[in-house]
Amino acid sequence: ELIELQCDDGLRGKFRITTPLQFWSSLAASGTFPALVSGVLHITSLFGSTYACEQLFSKMKTTKSKTRSELSDQRLTDVLLLSSTKIKPNLDDLCGRYQHQSLH
C-alpha cells in the first residue's frame, strides 16, 4: 500500500496542498489503503495521548511544589481538573447570582 501511495501522483499532489490530518482523513473516508491508514491513525493517536499526559504531569508538578506540598489528593485532583479543562466559566453570570456585600 505504501508503494502504491507513493507512486500515485494525484495523492502526492493532494498531500502537498492539504494538512496531514485532512489528507489521512480523506483516505480513511474513501476506504483506500486501509492497512496504511489504520497504522497512521494508531501512531498519531499515541502522540496525542502522550502530549496530554505530559502536559498534565507538568501542571501537577507545578501545582504540587515544595511550597504547596500540603495539598490533599482530592484538592490536587480538583486543581488539575480545573487547569486541564477547556471550558471557560461565565464569570459575569456566576457573580450576578450572588448578593454582594455593600460597603458601609
Secondary structure, DSSP 8 states (H G I E B T S, - for coil): -HHHHHH-HHHHHHHHHS-HHHHHHHHHHHT-SHHHHHHHHHHHHHHHHHHHHHHHHHHHHHHS-GGGTT--HHHHHHHHHHHH------HHHHHHTS------
